[in-house]
Amino acid sequence: MTIGRYNGGLNARIFVKLILSVLGVLVVALTAVDFLVSRVTDRNYRDGLREELLEKCYMLASSGAALTQDRVPEVAKQGAARLTIVDAKGTVLADSEANPARMENHLQRPEIARALMGEAGFATRHSPTIGVDFLYVAVPYGQSGGALRLAVPVSKIAQRVDDVRGKVLWATLLGFIPSILLAALFSRHVSHRLASIIEYAGKLSQGDFAARLRDTRHDELGVLSNKLNETGSKLEQMVQELEREHSELEKLERIRKDFVINVSHELRTPLASIQGYTETLLDGAIDDPAHNVKFLGIIRQNAERLARLTADLLALSRIELGRQKFQFGSYNANQLIEENTDSMRPISDKKKIDLLVEYTDPEIEVYCDSEAVHQILSNLIDNAVKYTPEGGWIKVGAKATRVGEPVRFYVEDSGTGIPPAELPRLFERFYRVDKARSRELGGTGLGLAIVKHLTKAQGGEVGVESVVNKGSTFWFTLPDHDIGKPESEPVQSQFITP
């Protein structure tokens, strides 16, 4: 089946559904008109007839003529209504359509009871005497306090209502004919446009994102066409973006493989050392007092290195997989710095390095996890101690430019510095500027990666500035207010670099 034939059949089906829907609406409208006309006509006709009967009742009651049983049928005929005369006790004295002697006492009839009280009475009910539903109107009559009543069969009202309904329905049907013609033209127009839109949607589902609809009018279907064109354009961009992301995923896969290789390499060296010295001890060196303690010390050092590496890997994994639980709150910036420098001062004193604190405004606070900040500052200060020679200095401080902007923390040292070419990769996992010296100092190569991930998880940024032989400055920022970071969040999508 060709696209043209399919589009034509779809157009016809939409047209039929639309015209049937319009006809359905017209039928509902016609039913509503019939219902409303029936109720309004019935109510208006009853009200008019009641007023007419009331007027006739008062006219007959005020005429002064003696309405006996002999004259009642003639008067009723002239008034085109059933006439009944009742005395003050409810006894029927005369009736135009029944024998008064056989009629029940009317004292309990609501319209008669009202008339005997001196007011006009109205009622619609079934007549047990005639066996027909009547509309009754009664008024006071005579000097003795009786009542005069006129009644009209309800069937006359229904007949009148049916006549009006018939005329209105015919007029409405004639008025619907132009509407049906206009609906047919409209349905044909809309069905053609809808068929084009559905056909275009089919092209999108088949991956033809370059196709576009030409319908650019400003009505609802035109807006829909424009939105579909926008969707096609965005899908086309998304496909291109997915292709780029696929390339990124391939890059990440290479990074993952490099990471596995690096971890394997980092584990292999201490494990090989532990295994070698253990075998040496088992082969008899354990009885050699000149070497056994030394070998055990080497084994212990490598075991500690493995423990540090494992702990750092687990910490990094928890952060990237969103399993790290943060407890955010507002903390004084100077207090955070002071607590960390106090805990790290024994390490710097052991190497005869001055650990200095540069305080900021005492009112400055940051919104963070204090334990995470402690780990960040500890890693940065520990690195500074490792690469700063004896007699050097380390400065730890914070700066805040204005309220609402991030607070910048820094760790500055007078160490050996870092070559400019090494700076872009400094926060990658296992990346070392001097690999041999780093291992000698006990580094795992993960400290700065943990610093970066912990900072980003709290909504901050990290960076480094360094001059060879003059020292380095590592910095990170933290917000001074709640920026909506969840306490547990998968943040690995933020970190493209390993």
C-alpha positions as CSV (number, residue, x, y, z in Angstrom):
1,M,0.0,0.0,0.0
2,T,1.5,3.4,-1.0
3,I,1.6,6.4,1.3
4,G,-0.9,8.3,-0.8
5,R,-3.5,5.5,-0.7
6,Y,-2.9,5.1,3.1
7,N,-3.3,8.8,3.6
8,G,-6.5,8.8,1.5
9,G,-8.1,6.0,3.5
10,L,-7.1,7.7,6.8
11,N,-8.6,10.9,5.6
12,A,-11.9,9.2,4.8
13,R,-12.0,7.5,8.2
14,I,-11.3,10.7,10.1
15,F,-14.0,12.5,8.0
16,V,-16.6,9.8,8.9
17,K,-15.7,10.0,12.6
18,L,-15.9,13.8,12.6
19,I,-19.2,14.0,10.8
20,L,-20.7,11.3,13.0
21,S,-19.4,13.2,16.1
22,V,-21.1,16.4,14.8
23,L,-24.3,14.5,14.2
24,G,-24.1,13.0,17.6
25,V,-23.7,16.5,19.1
26,L,-26.7,17.7,17.0
27,V,-28.9,14.9,18.2
28,V,-27.9,15.7,21.8
29,A,-28.7,19.3,21.2
30,L,-32.1,18.4,19.6
31,T,-32.9,16.2,22.6
32,A,-32.0,19.1,25.0
33,V,-34.1,21.5,23.0
34,D,-37.1,19.1,23.1
35,F,-36.7,18.6,26.8
36,L,-36.4,22.3,27.6
37,V,-39.2,23.3,25.2
38,S,-41.5,20.7,26.7
39,R,-40.9,21.9,30.3
40,V,-41.1,25.6,29.4
41,T,-44.2,25.2,27.3
42,D,-45.9,23.0,29.9
43,R,-45.1,25.5,32.7
44,N,-46.2,28.6,30.7
45,Y,-49.3,27.0,29.4
46,R,-50.3,25.8,32.9
47,D,-49.7,29.2,34.3
48,G,-51.7,30.9,31.6
49,L,-54.6,28.4,31.8
50,R,-54.7,28.8,35.6
51,E,-54.9,32.6,35.3
52,E,-57.6,32.2,32.6
53,L,-59.7,29.8,34.8
54,L,-59.2,32.1,37.8
55,E,-60.6,35.1,35.9
56,K,-63.6,33.0,34.7
57,C,-64.2,31.8,38.2
58,Y,-64.3,35.4,39.6
59,M,-66.5,36.5,36.7
60,L,-69.1,33.7,37.4
61,A,-68.9,34.2,41.1
62,S,-69.6,38.0,40.8
63,S,-72.4,37.7,38.2
64,G,-75.0,37.1,40.8
65,A,-76.7,34.4,38.7
66,A,-78.2,31.3,40.4
67,L,-76.0,28.4,39.3
68,T,-78.3,25.4,39.8
69,Q,-77.8,21.9,38.5
70,D,-80.0,22.8,35.5
71,R,-77.9,25.8,34.4
72,V,-74.5,24.5,35.3
73,P,-73.9,22.3,32.2
74,E,-74.8,25.2,29.8
75,V,-72.5,27.6,31.7
76,A,-69.7,25.1,31.8
77,K,-70.1,24.6,28.0
78,Q,-69.8,28.3,27.4
79,G,-66.7,28.5,29.6
80,A,-65.1,25.3,28.0
81,A,-64.5,23.9,31.5
82,R,-66.0,21.6,34.0
83,L,-68.1,23.6,36.6
84,T,-68.7,22.5,40.2
85,I,-70.7,24.3,43.0
86,V,-70.0,23.4,46.6
87,D,-71.7,24.7,49.8
88,A,-69.9,25.7,53.0
89,K,-69.9,22.1,54.3
90,G,-68.3,20.7,51.2
91,T,-71.4,19.1,49.8
92,V,-71.6,19.3,46.0
93,L,-74.6,21.2,44.9
94,A,-74.1,21.1,41.2
95,D,-71.6,19.7,38.7
96,S,-71.5,19.9,34.9
97,E,-70.3,16.4,34.3
98,A,-71.5,14.3,37.2
99,N,-74.5,13.7,39.4
100,P,-74.0,15.8,42.6
101,A,-75.9,13.3,44.7
102,R,-73.3,10.6,44.0
103,M,-70.2,12.8,44.5
104,E,-68.1,12.7,47.6
105,N,-67.9,15.5,50.1
106,H,-65.3,18.0,48.8
107,L,-64.5,19.6,52.1
108,Q,-61.0,18.0,52.1
109,R,-60.2,18.9,48.5
110,P,-57.2,21.3,48.7
111,E,-58.6,23.9,46.2
112,I,-62.1,23.8,47.8
113,A,-60.6,24.1,51.3
114,R,-58.7,27.1,50.2
115,A,-61.8,28.7,48.6
116,L,-63.9,28.1,51.7
117,M,-61.3,30.0,53.6
118,G,-61.9,33.0,51.4
119,E,-58.9,32.6,49.0
120,A,-58.4,31.3,45.5
121,G,-57.4,27.6,45.5
122,F,-55.4,25.6,42.9
123,A,-54.7,21.9,42.5
124,T,-53.7,19.3,39.9
125,R,-54.8,15.8,40.6
126,H,-56.8,12.7,39.5
127,S,-60.6,13.0,39.7
128,P,-62.1,9.9,41.4
129,T,-65.5,10.9,40.0
130,I,-64.6,11.3,36.3
131,G,-61.4,9.2,36.4
132,V,-59.4,11.9,34.6
133,D,-56.5,14.2,35.7
134,F,-57.7,17.8,36.1
135,L,-56.3,21.2,36.7
136,Y,-58.6,22.8,39.3
137,V,-59.2,26.5,40.2
138,A,-61.7,27.4,43.0
139,V,-62.9,30.7,44.5
140,P,-65.3,31.7,47.2
141,Y,-69.0,31.8,46.0
142,G,-72.3,33.0,47.4
143,Q,-73.5,34.6,50.6
144,S,-73.5,31.3,52.4
145,G,-69.7,30.9,52.1
146,G,-69.6,28.2,49.4
147,A,-67.2,27.6,46.5
148,L,-67.2,27.7,42.8
149,R,-64.7,25.6,40.9
150,L,-63.7,25.3,37.2
151,A,-61.5,22.4,36.0
152,V,-59.8,21.5,32.7
153,P,-58.5,18.0,31.8
154,V,-54.7,17.8,32.0
155,S,-54.8,16.0,28.6
156,K,-55.6,19.3,26.9
157,I,-52.4,20.7,28.4
158,A,-50.4,17.8,27.1
159,Q,-52.0,18.1,23.6
160,R,-51.1,21.8,23.6
161,V,-47.5,21.1,24.6
162,D,-47.2,18.4,22.0
163,D,-48.3,20.8,19.3
164,V,-45.7,23.4,20.4
165,R,-43.0,20.7,20.6
166,G,-43.7,19.5,17.1
167,K,-43.5,23.0,15.6
168,V,-40.2,23.8,17.5
169,L,-38.6,20.5,16.5
170,W,-39.4,20.9,12.9
171,A,-38.0,24.5,13.0
172,T,-34.9,23.2,14.8
173,L,-34.4,20.4,12.3
174,L,-34.6,22.9,9.4
175,G,-32.1,25.1,11.2
176,F,-29.7,22.1,11.6
177,I,-29.5,21.4,7.8
178,P,-27.1,24.3,7.2
179,S,-25.2,23.3,10.3
180,I,-24.7,19.8,8.9
181,L,-23.5,21.1,5.6
182,L,-21.0,23.4,7.4
183,A,-19.9,20.5,9.6
184,A,-19.3,18.4,6.6
185,L,-17.1,21.0,5.0
186,F,-15.3,21.6,8.3
187,S,-14.8,17.8,8.8
188,R,-13.4,17.4,5.4
189,H,-10.9,20.3,6.0
190,V,-9.9,19.0,9.4
191,S,-9.6,15.4,8.4
192,H,-7.2,16.3,5.6
193,R,-5.0,18.2,8.0
194,L,-5.2,15.5,10.7
195,A,-4.3,12.8,8.1
196,S,-1.2,14.8,7.2
197,I,-0.2,15.2,10.8
198,I,-0.7,11.5,11.5
199,E,1.4,10.6,8.4
200,Y,4.1,12.9,9.6
201,A,4.0,11.2,13.1
202,G,4.5,7.9,11.3
203,K,7.6,9.3,9.6
204,L,9.0,10.3,13.0
205,S,8.3,6.9,14.4
206,Q,10.3,5.4,11.5
207,G,13.3,7.7,12.2
208,D,12.8,10.2,9.5
209,F,13.5,13.2,11.7
210,A,14.5,15.5,8.8
211,A,10.9,15.6,7.4
212,R,8.7,18.7,8.1
213,L,5.1,19.6,7.9
214,R,4.1,22.6,5.7
215,D,1.0,23.6,7.7
216,T,2.1,26.7,9.5
217,R,-1.2,28.4,10.1
218,H,-1.9,29.9,13.5
219,D,-5.0,27.8,14.5
220,E,-4.8,24.8,16.8
221,L,-3.8,22.3,14.2
222,G,-1.2,24.8,12.8
223,V,0.2,25.1,16.3
224,L,0.2,21.3,16.6
225,S,2.1,21.1,13.3
226,N,4.6,23.6,14.4
227,K,5.1,21.7,17.7
228,L,5.6,18.4,15.8
229,N,8.1,20.2,13.5
230,E,9.9,21.3,16.7
231,T,9.8,17.8,18.0
232,G,11.3,16.5,14.8
233,S,14.0,19.1,15.0
234,K,14.8,18.2,18.7
235,L,14.7,14.5,18.0
236,E,17.2,15.1,15.2
237,Q,19.4,17.0,17.6
238,M,19.0,14.3,20.2
239,V,20.1,11.6,17.8
240,Q,23.2,13.7,17.0
241,E,23.7,14.2,20.7
242,L,23.3,10.5,21.4
243,E,26.0,9.8,18.8
244,R,28.3,12.2,20.5
245,E,27.4,10.6,23.9
246,H,28.2,7.2,22.4
247,S,31.6,8.5,21.5
248,E,31.9,9.8,25.1
249,L,30.8,6.4,26.4
250,E,33.5,4.8,24.4
251,K,36.0,7.2,25.9
252,L,34.7,6.5,29.4
253,E,35.0,2.8,28.7
254,R,38.7,3.4,27.9
255,I,39.0,5.4,31.1
256,R,37.4,2.5,33.0
257,K,39.8,0.0,31.6
258,D,42.7,2.4,32.5
259,F,41.3,2.7,36.0
260,V,41.2,-1.1,36.3
261,I,44.7,-1.3,35.1
262,N,45.8,1.4,37.5
263,V,44.1,-0.3,40.5
264,S,45.6,-3.6,39.5
265,H,49.1,-2.0,39.3
266,E,48.6,-0.2,42.6
267,L,47.6,-3.4,44.3
268,R,50.2,-5.6,42.6
269,T,53.2,-3.8,43.9
270,P,52.5,-4.0,47.7
271,L,51.0,-7.5,47.3
272,A,54.2,-8.6,45.6
273,S,56.3,-7.1,48.3
274,I,54.2,-8.7,51.0
275,Q,54.3,-12.0,49.3
276,G,58.1,-11.9,48.7
277,Y,59.1,-10.9,52.2
278,T,56.6,-13.4,53.7
279,E,58.1,-16.2,51.7
280,T,61.6,-15.1,52.6
281,L,60.6,-15.2,56.3
282,L,59.0,-18.6,55.8
283,D,62.2,-19.9,54.1
284,G,64.2,-19.3,57.2
285,A,64.8,-15.5,57.5
286,I,62.4,-15.4,60.4
287,D,65.2,-16.8,62.5
288,D,67.7,-14.2,61.3
289,P,67.6,-11.4,64.0
290,A,69.4,-9.0,61.6
291,H,66.7,-9.1,59.0
292,N,63.4,-10.5,60.4
293,V,62.3,-7.3,62.1
294,K,63.2,-5.2,59.0
295,F,61.2,-7.6,56.7
296,L,58.2,-7.5,59.0
297,G,58.4,-3.7,59.0
298,I,58.3,-3.7,55.2
299,I,55.3,-6.0,55.2
300,R,53.5,-3.8,57.7
301,Q,54.2,-0.7,55.5
302,N,52.8,-2.4,52.4
303,A,49.8,-3.6,54.4
304,E,49.1,-0.1,55.6
305,R,49.4,1.1,52.0
306,L,46.9,-1.5,50.9
307,A,44.5,-0.4,53.7
308,R,44.8,3.3,52.7
309,L,44.3,2.4,49.0
310,T,41.2,0.3,49.8
311,A,39.7,2.9,52.1
312,D,40.2,5.6,49.5
313,L,38.7,3.4,46.7
314,L,35.7,2.7,48.9
315,A,35.2,6.4,49.8
316,L,35.5,7.4,46.1
317,S,33.0,4.7,45.1
318,R,30.4,5.7,47.7
319,I,30.5,9.3,46.5
320,E,30.2,8.5,42.8
321,L,27.4,6.0,43.3
322,G,25.4,8.3,45.5
323,R,25.7,6.2,48.6
324,Q,27.6,8.8,50.5
325,K,25.2,10.3,53.1
326,F,25.7,14.0,53.7
327,Q,24.3,16.0,56.6
328,F,24.2,19.6,55.5
329,G,24.1,22.5,57.8
330,S,25.4,26.0,58.3
331,Y,29.0,26.1,59.8
332,N,31.3,29.0,60.7
333,A,34.1,29.1,58.1
334,N,36.8,30.0,60.6
335,Q,35.8,27.2,63.0
336,L,36.0,24.6,60.2
337,I,39.5,25.8,59.4
338,E,40.7,25.9,63.0
339,E,39.4,22.4,63.8
340,N,41.2,20.9,60.8
341,T,44.5,22.7,61.3
342,D,44.5,21.7,65.0
343,S,44.1,18.0,64.0
344,M,46.9,18.3,61.3
345,R,49.3,20.3,63.4
346,P,51.2,17.3,64.9
347,I,52.0,16.1,61.4
348,S,53.4,19.5,60.3
349,D,55.3,20.0,63.6
350,K,57.0,16.6,63.1
351,K,58.4,17.9,59.8
352,K,59.1,21.4,61.3
353,I,56.7,23.1,59.0
354,D,54.8,26.2,60.1
355,L,51.0,25.6,59.7
356,L,49.5,29.1,59.6
357,V,45.8,30.1,59.6
358,E,44.5,33.2,57.8
359,Y,41.0,33.9,59.3
360,T,38.2,35.5,57.3
361,D,35.2,37.6,58.6
362,P,34.1,35.8,61.8
363,E,30.4,36.0,60.6
364,I,31.0,34.1,57.4
365,E,29.2,30.7,57.3
366,V,29.1,28.0,54.7
367,Y,26.3,25.4,54.0
368,C,28.0,22.1,53.9
369,D,28.7,18.7,55.5
370,S,31.4,19.4,58.2
371,E,32.8,15.8,58.0
372,A,33.2,16.1,54.2
373,V,35.0,19.5,54.6
374,H,37.2,18.0,57.3
375,Q,38.2,15.2,54.8
376,I,38.9,17.7,52.0
377,L,41.0,20.0,54.2
378,S,42.9,17.0,55.7
379,N,43.8,15.6,52.3
380,L,45.0,19.0,51.0
381,I,47.0,19.8,54.2
382,D,48.5,16.3,54.1
383,N,49.5,16.7,50.5
384,A,51.1,20.1,51.3
385,V,53.1,18.6,54.2
386,K,54.3,15.8,52.0
387,Y,55.7,18.1,49.3
388,T,56.9,21.0,51.4
389,P,60.5,20.7,52.7
390,E,61.5,21.1,56.3
391,G,61.4,24.7,57.5
392,G,58.7,25.6,55.0
393,W,55.2,27.0,55.7
394,I,51.6,26.2,54.9
395,K,48.8,28.7,55.0
396,V,45.1,27.6,55.4
397,G,42.4,30.2,55.0
398,A,39.1,31.3,53.4
399,K,37.9,34.4,51.5
400,A,34.4,35.7,50.9
401,T,33.8,38.5,48.4
402,R,30.1,39.2,49.0
403,V,26.9,37.7,50.5
404,G,25.3,35.1,48.3
405,E,28.5,34.1,46.5
406,P,30.5,30.9,47.3
407,V,33.2,31.1,50.0
408,R,36.7,30.2,48.7
409,F,38.9,28.0,51.0
410,Y,42.6,27.6,50.1
411,V,45.7,25.6,51.2
412,E,48.9,27.4,50.2
413,D,52.4,26.0,50.6
414,S,56.0,26.9,49.9
415,G,56.8,23.5,48.4
416,T,58.4,22.4,45.1
417,G,55.4,23.4,42.9
418,I,53.9,21.6,40.0
419,P,54.8,22.0,36.3
420,P,52.0,23.8,34.3
421,A,51.6,20.8,32.0
422,E,50.6,18.5,34.9
423,L,47.9,20.8,36.4
424,P,44.9,19.8,34.1
425,R,45.2,16.1,35.2
426,L,46.0,16.7,38.8
427,F,42.6,15.7,40.1
428,E,42.3,12.5,38.1
429,R,42.5,9.1,39.9
430,F,45.9,7.7,40.4
431,Y,47.5,10.6,38.6
432,R,50.9,11.5,40.1
433,V,53.4,14.2,39.1
434,D,56.3,12.2,40.6
435,K,55.1,8.6,40.8
436,A,58.2,7.3,42.6
437,R,58.2,10.0,45.2
438,S,54.5,9.8,45.7
439,R,54.7,6.1,46.5
440,E,57.7,6.7,48.7
441,L,55.6,9.2,50.7
442,G,52.7,6.8,51.0
443,G,50.3,8.4,48.7
444,T,47.5,6.4,47.0
445,G,46.9,8.8,44.1
446,L,43.2,9.2,45.1
447,G,43.3,12.0,47.6
448,L,42.8,14.8,45.1
449,A,40.1,12.9,43.3
450,I,38.2,12.5,46.5
451,V,38.6,16.2,47.2
452,K,37.1,17.1,43.8
453,H,34.2,14.7,44.2
454,L,33.3,15.7,47.8
455,T,33.4,19.4,46.8
456,K,31.2,18.9,43.7
457,A,28.7,16.9,45.8
458,Q,28.3,19.9,48.0
459,G,27.8,22.3,45.1
460,G,31.4,23.7,45.0
461,E,34.3,23.8,42.6
462,V,38.0,22.9,43.0
463,G,41.2,24.3,41.4
464,V,45.0,24.6,41.8
465,E,47.5,27.3,41.1
466,S,51.2,26.5,41.2
467,V,54.7,27.9,40.3
468,V,57.6,25.5,40.1
469,N,60.0,25.9,43.1
470,K,57.8,28.5,44.6
471,G,54.8,26.5,45.9
472,S,51.2,25.7,45.2
473,T,47.7,26.8,46.2
474,F,44.9,24.3,46.2
475,W,41.4,25.9,46.6
476,F,37.8,24.8,46.7
477,T,34.5,26.7,47.1
478,L,31.4,26.1,49.2
479,P,28.0,27.9,49.1
480,D,27.0,30.2,51.9
481,H,23.4,29.1,51.7
482,D,21.2,26.0,50.9
483,I,21.3,25.5,47.2
484,G,19.0,22.4,47.3
485,K,21.6,19.7,47.2
486,P,20.0,16.4,48.4
487,E,21.7,14.6,51.2
488,S,22.1,11.5,48.9
489,E,22.5,12.0,45.2
490,P,24.0,10.0,42.3
491,V,26.7,12.5,41.3
492,Q,28.8,10.3,39.0
493,S,27.1,12.0,36.0
494,Q,28.9,15.3,37.0
495,F,32.3,13.8,36.8
496,I,33.4,13.0,33.2
497,T,37.1,12.7,34.1
498,P,38.3,9.7,36.0
